Amino acid sequence: MGGYGTDQALLRFAANRADKAAVSVLGLFPVNMMRNVNQYRHLRTEDSPHGFKPRFVVEGDSLRLIPKPDPTYAELLFHLDGTLKTLLPYEAFEPGTRVGPVPFEFPFTLTLARLLVHDQVKSWLLDRPSWIDFLDTDHPSQARQVTTELCDRFVKQCDARGKECFVLLLPTPSSYDYFRTTGALVMEPLMLEFSKRNIPHLNLTTRVSKALAARPFAEILTNKPHPGMGHFNAEGNRMVAQFVFDYLAEADMLAGD
């Protein structure tokens, strides 16, 4: 399912009571920070004009589920004409905000000014990943808090079902390049939250970097739809599987011999 969020993965895991696996793994890409506070994909990617999803919001020390919107086509067209907040009151990418689409309207100098202070434009100018600000604890979307709570609920559900589990932090081209350039893990703020909450986790960035050495990250990607982009190819998947197996062995999670 394209564009899946951590929230949707959690909902599917909770509903799948037939799952008898001894170990469950929740995969987390950096871009999930954005997906977890987004309900209408079109606002974030300009594709999927009919792609809606549920999301969770943090209320106190708990999560509240906001159901998937289900507008008719006529309702969607109506709300797109300036009243989207009414349809999607919990949408972080509302047009006109610091992270949402910038309306192209008169006076156009104001449109240009809004673009210059837009979070993703600033990240582009500073050569940083577009989602990096969503890791800030004071970001208006509360993406860091929401994602932490989602992962914490995953661990608690695993405990209740007698399962071992951990969160797998997967690199993307931008997060990998950031690490190779700066030596810093961009997901470190989230990892610190995980450690405080005793959420088991494994970040693959350093392991992938060591395995690739001087080889480019693109060599373990499908390079679709563009060179240097896409999911892991066969070699990348084997690499991830081996790292997960090694972690299971280190954490004594392997069953039998």
The 8 nearest C-alpha neighbors of each residue, nearest first, counted from 0:
[[1, 3, 2, 4, 7, 8, 50, 52],
 [2, 0, 3, 4, 47, 50, 40, 34],
 [1, 3, 4, 0, 34, 40, 31, 50],
 [4, 2, 1, 0, 7, 5, 8, 34],
 [3, 5, 6, 7, 34, 35, 31, 8],
 [4, 6, 8, 7, 9, 35, 31, 3],
 [5, 7, 9, 4, 8, 54, 35, 10],
 [6, 8, 10, 4, 9, 5, 11, 3],
 [9, 7, 5, 11, 6, 10, 12, 4],
 [8, 10, 12, 6, 7, 11, 13, 5],
 [11, 9, 7, 13, 12, 8, 14, 6],
 [10, 12, 8, 14, 9, 13, 15, 7],
 [13, 11, 9, 15, 14, 10, 8, 16],
 [14, 12, 10, 11, 15, 9, 16, 156],
 [13, 15, 11, 12, 16, 10, 9, 17],
 [16, 14, 12, 17, 13, 18, 11, 10],
 [15, 17, 18, 14, 13, 12, 19, 160],
 [16, 18, 15, 19, 14, 20, 12, 13],
 [17, 19, 16, 20, 15, 12, 21, 23],
 [18, 20, 17, 21, 16, 162, 22, 160],
 [21, 19, 22, 18, 23, 162, 163, 17],
 [20, 22, 162, 163, 19, 23, 161, 254],
 [23, 21, 163, 164, 20, 162, 24, 252],
 [24, 22, 164, 163, 20, 25, 21, 165],
 [23, 25, 165, 164, 166, 26, 167, 22],
 [24, 26, 166, 167, 165, 27, 23, 8],
 [27, 25, 167, 166, 168, 24, 28, 169],
 [26, 28, 168, 167, 169, 31, 25, 29],
 [27, 29, 169, 30, 31, 168, 170, 26],
 [30, 28, 31, 32, 27, 186, 130, 171],
 [29, 31, 32, 28, 33, 130, 34, 27],
 [32, 30, 34, 33, 29, 28, 4, 35],
 [31, 33, 30, 142, 35, 34, 29, 133],
 [34, 32, 31, 35, 30, 36, 37, 130],
 [33, 35, 31, 37, 4, 36, 32, 30],
 [34, 36, 33, 4, 32, 37, 31, 6],
 [37, 35, 34, 91, 33, 142, 54, 140],
 [38, 36, 34, 90, 35, 91, 39, 33],
 [37, 39, 52, 51, 90, 53, 40, 54],
 [38, 40, 51, 41, 37, 42, 50, 52],
 [39, 41, 43, 42, 50, 44, 38, 47],
 [42, 40, 45, 46, 48, 47, 44, 43],
 [43, 41, 40, 45, 39, 44, 92, 100],
 [42, 44, 40, 41, 45, 92, 99, 100],
 [43, 45, 41, 46, 42, 40, 47, 39],
 [46, 44, 41, 42, 43, 47, 48, 40],
 [45, 47, 41, 44, 48, 40, 42, 43],
 [46, 48, 50, 41, 49, 40, 45, 44],
 [49, 47, 41, 46, 50, 45, 40, 39],
 [48, 50, 47, 51, 41, 39, 40, 72],
 [51, 49, 47, 40, 48, 39, 41, 52],
 [52, 50, 39, 38, 67, 49, 68, 40],
 [51, 53, 67, 38, 54, 39, 50, 68],
 [54, 52, 67, 66, 65, 38, 51, 55],
 [55, 53, 65, 64, 6, 35, 38, 36],
 [56, 54, 64, 63, 65, 62, 57, 6],
 [55, 57, 63, 62, 145, 58, 64, 54],
 [58, 56, 62, 61, 145, 59, 63, 55],
 [59, 57, 61, 62, 60, 56, 63, 55],
 [58, 60, 61, 57, 62, 56, 63, 144],
 [61, 59, 58, 57, 62, 148, 63, 144],
 [62, 60, 58, 59, 57, 63, 148, 56],
 [61, 63, 57, 56, 58, 55, 64, 148],
 [64, 62, 56, 55, 57, 65, 58, 61],
 [63, 65, 55, 54, 66, 62, 56, 53],
 [64, 66, 54, 55, 53, 63, 67, 56],
 [67, 65, 53, 64, 68, 54, 52, 55],
 [66, 68, 53, 52, 51, 69, 65, 38],
 [69, 67, 70, 66, 51, 52, 53, 87],
 [68, 70, 67, 71, 51, 66, 75, 52],
 [71, 69, 74, 75, 68, 72, 73, 86],
 [70, 72, 74, 73, 75, 69, 76, 68],
 [71, 73, 75, 74, 76, 70, 49, 77],
 [72, 74, 76, 71, 75, 77, 70, 78],
 [75, 73, 77, 71, 72, 76, 70, 78],
 [74, 76, 72, 78, 77, 73, 70, 79],
 [77, 75, 79, 73, 74, 78, 72, 80],
 [76, 78, 74, 75, 79, 80, 73, 82],
 [79, 77, 82, 83, 80, 75, 76, 81],
 [80, 78, 76, 83, 77, 81, 75, 82],
 [79, 81, 78, 77, 82, 76, 83, 75],
 [80, 82, 79, 83, 78, 84, 77, 94],
 [83, 81, 78, 84, 85, 80, 79, 86],
 [82, 84, 78, 86, 85, 79, 81, 87],
 [85, 83, 88, 87, 82, 86, 93, 90],
 [84, 86, 83, 82, 87, 88, 78, 81],
 [85, 87, 83, 84, 88, 78, 82, 68],
 [88, 86, 84, 90, 89, 85, 83, 68],
 [87, 89, 84, 90, 85, 86, 83, 91],
 [90, 88, 87, 91, 38, 65, 84, 56],
 [89, 91, 87, 92, 37, 88, 93, 38],
 [92, 90, 140, 93, 36, 37, 89, 99],
 [93, 91, 99, 90, 98, 42, 94, 37],
 [92, 94, 99, 91, 90, 96, 95, 84],
 [95, 93, 99, 100, 96, 101, 92, 102],
 [94, 96, 101, 99, 100, 102, 93, 97],
 [95, 97, 99, 98, 94, 93, 92, 100],
 [98, 96, 117, 118, 99, 95, 116, 113],
 [99, 97, 96, 92, 118, 117, 119, 100],
 [100, 98, 92, 94, 93, 96, 95, 97],
 [101, 99, 94, 95, 102, 42, 98, 92],
 [100, 102, 95, 94, 103, 99, 114, 113],
 [103, 101, 104, 95, 100, 94, 110, 113],
 [104, 102, 110, 101, 107, 105, 111, 106],
 [103, 105, 102, 107, 106, 110, 109, 101],
 [106, 104, 107, 103, 109, 110, 108, 102],
 [105, 107, 108, 109, 104, 110, 103, 111],
 [106, 108, 105, 110, 109, 104, 111, 103],
 [107, 109, 111, 110, 106, 112, 105, 113],
 [108, 110, 112, 107, 111, 106, 113, 105],
 [111, 109, 107, 113, 108, 112, 103, 114],
 [110, 112, 108, 114, 109, 113, 107, 115],
 [113, 111, 109, 115, 114, 110, 108, 116],
 [114, 112, 110, 111, 116, 115, 117, 109],
 [115, 113, 117, 111, 112, 116, 110, 101],
 [114, 116, 112, 113, 117, 111, 120, 121],
 [117, 115, 113, 114, 118, 121, 112, 120],
 [116, 118, 114, 97, 120, 115, 119, 113],
 [119, 117, 121, 120, 98, 97, 122, 116],
 [118, 120, 122, 129, 121, 117, 123, 98],
 [121, 119, 123, 117, 122, 118, 124, 115],
 [122, 120, 124, 118, 123, 119, 125, 117],
 [121, 123, 127, 119, 125, 120, 124, 129],
 [124, 122, 126, 120, 121, 125, 127, 119],
 [123, 125, 121, 122, 126, 120, 127, 119],
 [124, 126, 122, 123, 127, 121, 120, 128],
 [127, 125, 123, 124, 122, 128, 121, 129],
 [126, 128, 122, 125, 123, 129, 131, 177],
 [129, 127, 131, 130, 173, 122, 174, 126],
 [130, 128, 119, 122, 131, 127, 123, 132],
 [129, 131, 128, 133, 132, 30, 33, 32],
 [130, 132, 133, 128, 134, 129, 127, 185],
 [133, 131, 134, 135, 130, 138, 118, 129],
 [132, 134, 131, 135, 130, 142, 138, 32],
 [133, 135, 143, 132, 131, 136, 188, 142],
 [136, 134, 138, 137, 133, 132, 143, 131],
 [135, 137, 138, 143, 134, 141, 144, 133],
 [138, 136, 135, 139, 141, 140, 134, 133],
 [137, 139, 135, 140, 141, 136, 133, 132],
 [140, 138, 141, 137, 91, 142, 133, 136],
 [139, 141, 142, 138, 91, 36, 133, 143],
 [142, 140, 144, 139, 143, 138, 145, 136],
 [143, 141, 145, 140, 144, 32, 133, 146],
 [142, 144, 134, 146, 141, 145, 147, 136],
 [143, 145, 147, 141, 142, 146, 148, 57],
 [146, 144, 142, 148, 147, 143, 57, 141],
 [147, 145, 149, 143, 148, 144, 142, 150],
 [148, 146, 144, 150, 149, 145, 143, 151],
 [147, 149, 151, 145, 146, 150, 152, 144],
 [150, 148, 146, 152, 151, 147, 145, 153],
 [151, 149, 153, 147, 152, 148, 146, 154],
 [150, 152, 148, 154, 153, 149, 147, 155],
 [151, 153, 155, 149, 150, 154, 156, 148],
 [152, 154, 150, 156, 151, 155, 157, 149],
 [155, 153, 157, 151, 152, 156, 158, 150],
 [156, 154, 158, 152, 157, 153, 159, 151],
 [157, 155, 159, 153, 158, 154, 152, 160],
 [158, 156, 162, 154, 160, 155, 159, 161],
 [157, 159, 155, 161, 160, 156, 162, 154],
 [158, 160, 156, 157, 161, 155, 162, 154],
 [161, 159, 157, 158, 162, 156, 155, 163],
 [160, 162, 158, 159, 157, 163, 21, 156],
 [163, 161, 157, 21, 160, 22, 158, 164],
 [162, 164, 22, 21, 23, 157, 161, 252],
 [165, 163, 23, 22, 24, 162, 157, 154],
 [164, 166, 199, 200, 24, 167, 25, 23],
 [165, 167, 200, 25, 24, 26, 199, 201],
 [166, 168, 26, 201, 200, 27, 25, 169],
 [169, 167, 202, 27, 201, 28, 203, 26],
 [168, 170, 28, 203, 27, 167, 202, 171],
 [171, 169, 204, 175, 174, 28, 203, 168],
 [170, 172, 174, 173, 175, 169, 28, 29],
 [173, 171, 175, 174, 176, 170, 216, 228],
 [174, 172, 176, 175, 171, 128, 177, 127],
 [173, 175, 177, 171, 176, 172, 170, 178],
 [174, 176, 178, 172, 177, 173, 170, 171],
 [177, 175, 179, 173, 178, 174, 180, 172],
 [178, 176, 174, 180, 175, 179, 181, 173],
 [177, 179, 182, 183, 175, 181, 176, 180],
 [180, 178, 176, 177, 182, 181, 175, 208],
 [179, 181, 177, 178, 176, 182, 183, 175],
 [182, 180, 178, 183, 177, 179, 176, 184],
 [181, 183, 178, 179, 180, 184, 177, 176],
 [184, 182, 178, 181, 185, 177, 187, 179],
 [185, 183, 187, 186, 178, 182, 174, 177],
 [184, 186, 187, 183, 174, 131, 178, 177],
 [185, 187, 184, 189, 188, 190, 29, 134],
 [186, 188, 190, 184, 189, 185, 191, 183],
 [189, 187, 191, 190, 186, 192, 134, 185],
 [188, 190, 192, 191, 187, 186, 193, 143],
 [189, 191, 187, 193, 192, 188, 194, 186],
 [192, 190, 194, 188, 189, 193, 187, 195],
 [193, 191, 189, 195, 190, 194, 196, 188],
 [194, 192, 198, 190, 196, 191, 195, 197],
 [193, 195, 197, 191, 196, 192, 198, 190],
 [196, 194, 192, 193, 197, 191, 198, 190],
 [195, 197, 193, 194, 198, 192, 151, 147],
 [198, 196, 194, 195, 193, 199, 151, 192],
 [197, 199, 193, 196, 194, 200, 151, 154],
 [200, 198, 165, 197, 166, 193, 201, 164],
 [201, 199, 166, 165, 167, 198, 202, 168],
 [200, 202, 167, 168, 203, 166, 199, 165],
 [203, 201, 168, 204, 167, 169, 200, 205],
 [202, 204, 206, 205, 169, 207, 168, 201],
 [205, 203, 207, 206, 170, 202, 208, 175],
 [204, 206, 208, 207, 203, 209, 202, 178],
 [205, 207, 209, 203, 208, 204, 210, 242],
 [208, 206, 210, 204, 209, 205, 203, 211],
 [209, 207, 205, 211, 206, 210, 212, 204],
 [208, 210, 206, 212, 207, 211, 205, 204],
 [211, 209, 207, 208, 212, 206, 238, 205],
 [210, 212, 214, 208, 209, 213, 207, 215],
 [211, 213, 209, 210, 214, 208, 215, 207],
 [214, 212, 211, 215, 208, 209, 210, 216],
 [213, 215, 211, 212, 216, 218, 217, 208],
 [216, 214, 217, 218, 213, 211, 219, 212],
 [215, 217, 218, 219, 214, 172, 220, 211],
 [218, 216, 227, 220, 215, 219, 222, 228],
 [219, 217, 216, 220, 215, 214, 221, 227],
 [218, 220, 235, 217, 232, 234, 231, 216],
 [221, 219, 231, 232, 217, 222, 230, 218],
 [220, 222, 232, 229, 223, 230, 231, 219],
 [223, 221, 226, 228, 227, 229, 220, 225],
 [224, 222, 225, 229, 221, 228, 226, 227],
 [223, 225, 222, 229, 228, 226, 221, 227],
 [224, 226, 223, 228, 222, 227, 229, 221],
 [227, 225, 222, 228, 223, 224, 217, 229],
 [226, 228, 217, 222, 225, 172, 220, 229],
 [229, 227, 222, 225, 226, 223, 224, 220],
 [230, 228, 223, 222, 221, 220, 224, 231],
 [229, 231, 220, 221, 232, 228, 222, 223],
 [230, 232, 220, 235, 236, 219, 221, 233],
 [231, 233, 220, 221, 235, 219, 234, 236],
 [234, 232, 236, 235, 237, 231, 219, 220],
 [235, 233, 237, 236, 232, 219, 238, 231],
 [236, 234, 219, 231, 238, 232, 237, 233],
 [235, 237, 239, 233, 238, 234, 231, 240],
 [238, 236, 240, 234, 235, 239, 241, 233],
 [237, 239, 235, 241, 236, 240, 234, 242],
 [240, 238, 236, 242, 241, 237, 243, 235],
 [239, 241, 237, 243, 238, 242, 236, 244],
 [242, 240, 244, 238, 243, 239, 245, 237],
 [243, 241, 245, 239, 244, 240, 246, 238],
 [242, 244, 246, 240, 245, 241, 247, 239],
 [245, 243, 241, 247, 246, 242, 240, 248],
 [244, 246, 242, 248, 243, 247, 241, 249],
 [247, 245, 249, 243, 248, 244, 250, 242],
 [248, 246, 252, 244, 250, 245, 249, 253],
 [247, 249, 251, 245, 246, 250, 253, 252],
 [250, 248, 246, 251, 247, 245, 252, 244],
 [249, 251, 247, 248, 252, 246, 253, 245],
 [252, 250, 248, 249, 253, 247, 246, 254],
 [251, 253, 247, 250, 248, 254, 163, 22],
 [254, 252, 251, 247, 248, 255, 256, 250],
 [255, 253, 252, 256, 21, 251, 248, 22],
 [254, 256, 253, 252, 251, 248, 21, 247],
 [255, 254, 253, 248, 252, 251, 247, 244]]
